[in-house]
Amino acid sequence: MKHKKPPAELIGVSLIWLLVAVSDRLWFRMDDSVPAWDHADYLNSALDYWRVWQQPQWFSGDWWSQMWMLSPKVPPLTYLLTIPFQNVLGIGLDQTNAVHLLFSAILFASVYGLGTQLFNRSVGFWATVLSALLPGLYHHRLQFLLDYPLTAMVTLSFYCLTLWWFSRSDQSWGLSILFGLTFGLALLTKQTTLFFLFTPLLWVTVAILKHRQWQRFLQLAIALLLSITVIFPWARTNWLLMLTSGKRATIDSAIAEGDPALTSLDAWTYYFKLLPAHVSWPLLIIPIIGLLYYIIKHYSLSGNQQHHPFSNFPKLELNWISLKWLTVFWFGGYFISSLNINKDFRYTLPLLPVLAIVLAYFLTLFPQRWGRQIRWGTVSLGIILMIFNLWPIGSYPVRQVMRTLNPGNQHHVYLGNPWPNEQVIAEIIQSQPYLKANLGVLPSTPEINQHNFNYYGSLQDSQVYARQVGTKEKNVLQDVRSLSWFVTKSGQQGSVDRVQDAQQMTMQMLENSPEFKLKKQWLLPDNSFLNLYQRITPFVQVEPFPPGVKKVELGNLLIPNQAPPGVPVPVTYDWRGSLPELQEGVVILTWRLTSPKKEGLSFWIHDHGMGMGQLYANSSDQSYQVIERMAMLPPVNIIPGNYRLEATYLNRKTGESYKIETPNITLKIDPKAPPLAAPELDLVTQLRTLSVNLPQGIKGLDPIFAEVGRINQYDPTQDYTIQAETALEYRLKQEPFRLDLAYNLGLANVLQQDAKGAIAALKQVTQLDNKNPNAHAYLAFVYLYNLQPKLAEQALKPALELNPNQPEFKALLGVSQLMQGNIIPAWQNLQALK
């Protein structure tokens, strides 16, 4: 029995993918650029997912929740698909970008399938060729952004929807399930999938209802339920952040970038004006000439033969049906994308494959005798444009011609002097090999920014992180006092020009401060200088120590003789121990009055993770000395007198605890003592001071979250919240009636998005503070976050009884009722938001 050979066009599509793969790999091999802002941010996320999947815990619900939370604002399918490529090729910029080989295969197969389904194999082949040559697509194929994967997955989903919509009834069930699965995967790539598939789905739904095709309606409903099932685990975990981040990603970004208002004509023609850049003039105009030639020829013939205008062309009706279907997708996606006030060159990329199919169809309308030459000539022009767009070749006049034919889409391979981002990371690691570091980044240019420094640090086993600071004048002093490493840049500062005053203040403080030194300087390819500043006396210092220390010891304790209450007091702890004990340790520290009195506050606490959670080392057999230079905060209403330290070691992983001997040193608290110079309070203490505002409700939440956003910059992994949680759980077991600790634990859990832990802590809060309506409202809110509206409604009852007129409480009740399907009472209660 002879096997059928695959169609020549399908073989051609495979060759197109192979040529694109070779071309892209060559480009990456030669390119020495560093990733810009979003590119580096997405690379960081891909590396996070790769790292967590090296040891998957398939049957751990907590592991799955933590995994989904790695990307709380953007769905993670692209990151998940990079994992096999990083496992095989290794971690790095070029290796991670190899995932686009997969997305190119998906895109080309989908375009070929769509063109073949709606027209014929020839249209499918030429559409695939155009998809490989459209500047907007190959520009983003060479960058690690989510828009090219989104384009591939939207096209695949639209292809499956097309197959189902144009299928025979006996094929419908399988194709509907296939569409539901691919639609869910497209949503799991990026939520803006809805921008492009909403209109075709609406079109299909209206047609089904109009013709009362109830079986098809059931198929579509099941397909959409399958899509929801695919994206549900991620969406359920991150729905609140996903919604609250929408304003920043759209309105705030649009204002910052000066995008046109929706009431202006520019808002609706913005993407139309980009077509020459996305497509190029030759690939846009030549197919349109084919259409015009076809129309002119047709009307000329129809006028002579006096026939119906389209009677001379076979299958023309089907072609018009196909064009109408593609038009529904294209103009629907264009309209909804234009409704988004945040405009960007890449946001309409998923429209290009469908446009490629239409243009390919127009190319096939040229007469057979010379249409083949026109098609290959058009493709040749597209290839020449691609070469000049991607490679810095040709004389100036030639490049100007190319810019005219394809304006604004050059993406030349970078062959210049290397940027020193990796060298900066290496310098930090060499300076403090036993510590993690957080690098404060002041400039924000495509080459020098917090995201790519963070990425290069993440490649070094996440030993160095980077965050942008110096953007708010009110935080400049705290920024400088909280970090030990900074980079500044001379010359152009990039997108931080709008916060230039705060940045200049920060740079001046670093240059003039006796606490910092210029560690190293690099000449950049743009002839500016990059400066690396290091704190001279570090907050945490780690050195190898003679082996043999089995349990953690406190070798020394440095404190002043006296200090006033209510202001930070400098303290230096000198810990010794084995690496695992130190890295996993949280110290429970209580400064207690040596002669207790019956009335008044006679202690304060200074719990924190050892080394403030910054310890890093590879040898588990070595002992280390960890010196912490910190500040603690005696309460303003503390009883004056002499205080001595009590210390307990607590292992955050095993729960093991034991007492630590402390030196016989006391600190006198005297209201008349002068304040002392001290470092910034550690983040666990800062969190504890913030949590005292929680009983006040809305009034107390604003300052909390304003400050949390700042201090999160100082601990990129937010390990301080885990340190706080570990210490607070231990203390609450010893003192279960401490309301302040219960509030603090609830806040620590909320900041970790740990709904289960937050609910447990807030239940304890409601028992200890049952007359405070805000306590019950907090518990109701966390129930809502955890998608438990019935329990939220029950938790709100005491709050409404205590304060029935609080609009926020009514709004929470309305949301819980809405989630339960009680529309009328929900609407009534949500009116309180007005």
Secondary structure, DSSP 8 states (H G I E B T S, - for coil): -------HHHHHHHHHHHHHHHHHHHHHHH------HHHHHHHHHHHHHHHHTTS--TT-HHHHHHHHTTSSSS--HHHHHHHHHHHHH-SSHHHHHTHHHHHHHHHHHHHHHHHHHHT-HHHHHHHHHHHHH-HHHHHHHTS--SHHHHHHHHHHHHHHHHHHHTS-GGGHHHHHHHHHHHHHHHHTT-TTHHHHHHHHHHHHHHHHHHTT-HHHHHHHHHHHHHHHHHHHHHHHHHHHHHHHHHHIIIIIHHHHHT---TTSHHHHHHHHHTHHHHH-HHHHHHHHHHHHHHHHHHHHHHHHHT--TTTTSTTHHHHHHHHHHHHHHHHHHHHHHHHSSS--TTTTGGGHHHHHHHHHHHHTTS-HHHHHHHHHHHHHHHHHHHHHHHS--S-HHHHHHHHHHSTT-------SS--SHHHHHHHHHHH-TTB-EEEEE--B-SSSSHHHHHHHHHHTTT-EEEEE----GGGHHHHHHH-SEEEEESS--BGGGGGHHHHHHHHHHHHH-TTEEEEEEEE-TTS-EEEEEEESS-SEEEEEE-S---S-EEEEEE--SEE-TTS-EEEEEEEEEEHHHHHTEEEEEEEEESS--SSSB-EEE--EEGGGG-B--S-TT-EEEEEEEEEE---TTB--EEEEEEEEEEETTT--EEEE---S-EEEE-TTS---------HHHHHHHHHTTGGGTHHHHHHHHHHHHHHHHHSTT-HHHHHHHHHHHHHHHH-TT-HHHHHHHHHHHHHTT-HHHHHHHHHHHHHHTTT-HHHHHHHHHHHHHTT-HHHHHHHHHHHHHH-TT-HHHHHHHHHHHHHTT-HHHHHHHHGGG-
